[in-house]
C-alpha cells in the first residue's frame, strides 16, 4: 500500500501542476492573446461559438495531457477569438464523469484556462427541467447548485498554486455576473428563468421517483455536468456564471421518453439566443 506521506503528496501535486502547465504552454504557443473569458459549451450547444470572431481552432487531441471528449454533440476542440470585443477561449464540447474520466480529468480544462489567466468562466449546458413552470427551450440562469455526483475534483493532494484546501462555496456563481446576465436578458428581450442546478453522474436519465426527489430537495434543472467545473473554477478564484438550456421538462406523474437527439435538437434551437446573451454579458466585462 502506498504510504501517502507529505513528500509523496507534494510530488503528486507537483506532477499535476506540470501536466496543466504543459497544456497551458501549448495553448500559449497557438494563441495570439491572453484570454479574458473561458467558455464551456455542452450537448448541442456548439453553435454558441459561431458568433466568435475566430482566430484559431485547436483540437483537444493536439494538447498535451488533455482529455478528449467522446460524448455525442461535442466536437472536442477549442475556438479562440473575440466575442463582444473581448478575447475568449471557448470549448466546443466538455468532459464528463460518465465517459469514464476522473473528476480531476473533468476539470483539467478549467484549470488549464485558469493558468492561461482567464478571469471569468462562462458555463452552458443542456439540462432536464424539474420546475413545472419551465418549458423546453427555456434558458435558466444558475444561482446555486447541488452536487449529487458523489465526486469532487478537489479530493486528493491540494493544488496550492491554484487555490485553498477548503474553498468557500457560499457564492459559487458570481452575484455580479448574475446581475449582468439579468440586465443583458432584459435589454435583449430574452426571457431568462433562474434556479438551482442539480448535477448527477449519468449517463442514464432520471426515473420518476428520482425526479420527484430532485424536485423535493430544491432542484429546478438536472444535468450531468457543470457542478464539478464550477467547484474547480471557484477553487481557482474565477468568477463563474452558468446558463443552461432546458431541453425537456420532467413531470414524475407523466414522464415521457426522451432521446439524445431530442436533447441536441432542442439545445441547438436555443443556442443562437444563448450566444446573443453571452455576447452581451461578455461585452461589458473588463
DRENNU-525205 format. One record per residue (C-alpha): x negated, y negated, z negated. Coordinates in steps of 0.5 Angstrom, whole numbers, padded with zeros to 4 digits, always signed. Example, Ala and Ser with C-alpha at 12.3 -4.5 7.8 and 13.67 -1.06 7.14 Angstrom:
# DRENNU-525205
-0025+0009-0016/-0027+0002-0014/
***
This chain:
# DRENNU-525205
+0000+0000+0000/-0003-0007+0002/-0004-0011-0004/-0002-0018-0003/-0007-0022-0007/-0008-0029-0006/-0013-0028-0001/-0009-0024+0004/-0003-0028+0003/-0007-0034+0005/-0010-0030+0011/-0004-0028+0014/-0001-0035+0013/-0007-0038+0017/-0006-0033+0023/+0001-0035+0024/-0001-0042+0024/-0007-0040+0029/-0001-0037+0033/+0003-0043+0033/-0003-0048+0035/-0005-0043+0041/+0002-0044+0044/+0002-0052+0042/-0004-0053+0045/-0002-0049+0052/+0004-0053+0052/+0000-0060+0051/-0004-0058+0057/+0002-0058+0061/+0006-0064+0058/+0004-0071+0060/+0007-0074+0054/+0008-0072+0047/+0016-0070+0046/+0020-0074+0041/+0026-0069+0041/+0027-0062+0042/+0033-0059+0044/+0035-0052+0044/+0041-0049+0049/+0045-0043+0047/+0049-0038+0051/+0052-0041+0058/+0049-0048+0056/+0043-0048+0061/+0047-0054+0065/+0046-0059+0059/+0038-0059+0062/+0041-0061+0068/+0041-0069+0066/+0034-0069+0064/+0029-0072+0069/+0025-0066+0070/+0017-0067+0070/+0015-0059+0068/+0018-0052+0068/+0015-0048+0063/+0017-0040+0062/+0016-0037+0056/+0012-0032+0058/+0007-0036+0060/+0006-0039+0053/+0001-0035+0048/+0005-0031+0043/+0011-0034+0045/+0017-0029+0044/+0021-0028+0051/+0029-0029+0051/+0033-0022+0053/+0040-0025+0052/+0045-0026+0058/+0046-0033+0060/+0039-0035+0057/+0034-0037+0062/+0028-0037+0058/+0024-0043+0060/+0022-0050+0057/+0024-0056+0061/+0020-0062+0060/+0022-0069+0062/+0026-0075+0059/+0033-0076+0057/+0037-0082+0055/+0030-0085+0057/+0026-0081+0051/+0021-0076+0052/+0024-0069+0051/+0023-0061+0051/+0029-0057+0052/+0029-0050+0051/+0034-0046+0056/+0035-0040+0052/+0033-0038+0045/+0031-0032+0041/+0036-0028+0037/+0035-0023+0031/+0040-0018+0035/+0035-0018+0040/+0030-0014+0035/+0026-0020+0033/+0024-0022+0026/+0026-0029+0023/+0019-0031+0024/+0019-0030+0031/+0026-0033+0032/+0024-0040+0029/+0017-0039+0033/+0019-0044+0038/+0022-0049+0033/+0015-0049+0029/+0011-0050+0036/+0015-0056+0037/+0014-0059+0030/+0007-0058+0031/+0008-0062+0038/+0010-0068+0034/+0018-0068+0035/+0022-0072+0030/+0029-0069+0032/+0031-0062+0033/+0038-0062+0037/+0041-0055+0037/+0047-0053+0041/+0050-0046+0042/+0057-0042+0043/+0061-0040+0037/+0067-0037+0036/+0073-0042+0033/+0075-0040+0026/+0079-0046+0025/+0086-0045+0027/+0086-0052+0030/+0081-0051+0035/+0082-0050+0042/+0077-0046+0047/+0072-0051+0050/+0072-0056+0044/+0066-0059+0041/+0064-0058+0034/+0059-0062+0030/+0056-0058+0025/+0056-0062+0018/+0054-0056+0014/+0052-0048+0015/+0053-0041+0011/+0047-0036+0013/+0050-0029+0013/+0045-0026+0017/+0041-0024+0010/+0035-0026+0013/+0031-0033+0012/+0025-0035+0016/+0021-0037+0010/+0020-0030+0007/+0013-0029+0006/+0007-0033+0006/+0009-0040+0006/+0006-0044+0011/+0004-0050+0007/+0002-0054+0013/+0009-0054+0016/+0013-0055+0009/+0014-0054+0002/+0015-0047-0001/+0022-0049-0003/+0025-0054+0002/+0031-0057-0001/+0038-0056+0003/+0043-0061+0000/+0043-0064+0007/+0041-0059+0013/+0044-0063+0018/+0042-0071+0018/+0047-0075+0016/+0044-0081+0020/+0045-0076+0026/+0052-0074+0025/+0054-0081+0024/+0050-0083+0031/+0054-0077+0034/+0061-0079+0032/+0059-0086+0034/+0057-0083+0041/+0063-0079+0042/+0068-0085+0040/+0064-0089+0045/+0065-0084+0051/+0072-0082+0049/+0070-0075+0047/+0074-0071+0042/+0069-0068+0037/+0071-0064+0032/+0067-0063+0025/+0066-0057+0021/+0062-0051+0018/+0058-0046+0022/+0057-0039+0019/+0051-0035+0022/+0051-0028+0023/+0047-0022+0025/+0051-0020+0031/+0051-0017+0037/+0058-0014+0035/+0063-0019+0034/+0068-0020+0028/+0073-0015+0026/+0080-0018+0024/+0078-0017+0017/+0071-0020+0017/+0074-0026+0021/+0079-0027+0015/+0073-0027+0010/+0069-0032+0014/+0075-0037+0014/+0076-0036+0007/+0069-0038+0005/+0070-0044+0009/+0067-0043+0016/+0070-0047+0022/+0066-0043+0027/+0062-0037+0027/+0056-0035+0032/+0049-0031+0032/+0044-0037+0032/+0043-0044+0029/+0042-0042+0022/+0035-0040+0022/+0033-0045+0027/+0036-0051+0022/+0032-0048+0016/+0026-0048+0020/+0027-0055+0022/+0028-0057+0015/+0022-0054+0012/+0018-0057+0018/+0021-0064+0016/+0025-0065+0022/+0032-0069+0023/+0037-0064+0025/+0043-0064+0029/+0048-0059+0032/+0054-0059+0036/+0057-0052+0038/+0062-0051+0044/+0068-0047+0041/+0069-0041+0046/+0075-0038+0043/+0079-0038+0037/+0079-0032+0032/+0086-0031+0029/+0086-0025+0025/+0093-0023+0026/+0093-0023+0033/+0086-0022+0035/+0084-0022+0043/+0079-0018+0046/+0073-0023+0049/+0067-0021+0053/+0060-0024+0054/+0062-0027+0061/+0068-0031+0058/+0064-0034+0053/+0059-0036+0058/+0064-0039+0063/+0068-0043+0057/+0061-0045+0055/+0059-0047+0062/+0065-0051+0063/+0064-0055+0056/+0056-0056+0058/+0057-0062+0062/+0061-0066+0057/+0056-0064+0051/+0050-0066+0056/+0053-0073+0056/+0054-0073+0049/+0047-0071+0047/+0044-0076+0052/+0048-0082+0049/+0045-0080+0042/+0038-0079+0044/+0038-0086+0048/+0039-0089+0041/+0033-0085+0038/+0026-0088+0036/
***
